Amino acid sequence: MSQESEAQVLQIVDPEGEEIEMEVLEFLSLARGDYVVCAPVEGPADEAYAFRIVEGDEETYLEDVVDEDEWQEVVEAWQELIEEAT
């Protein structure tokens, strides 16, 4: 995992329109694309989420990973990084 001196925090809007601060844990580059793994700044320590990073014409945004196979690839890559770090 990358080591940074300062945590990077994203503002994510949930389906109800509430803004949630998420700390970036890691960026992953896989065959299907690029992903970010993050955790709520205020929330359980063992809770993490993964989003696909999408490069638009004017901006970059995050999408939920809805495909089960794609989700499994992201989870496996994240677990490998955790295992390597321990």
Phi, psi and omega in degrees: 000149180285148179247120179238150181286332182233135180290140176267131183241134177250149172259118180242138178261124181279174182301336179273000179088006179278136176276134179235131175276127180237131176273130178287124177265321182193151169254137180237135173247114181239174182302324182278346181152194180254146185222159173234135175253128182217166181225147177300137177298319177248106181168183180301141182293337183262013182261126178220153181229151177237138179228148173279136177268124182243125178269111176268180179296317185253336186209167175254138180220170181250144176235148172295147174268108185256338179286125184300317180294317178297316179302316181297321178298318180294314180300315180297319179296318179296316179297321177299317179297319179296316180296320178295327183281343182258000000 
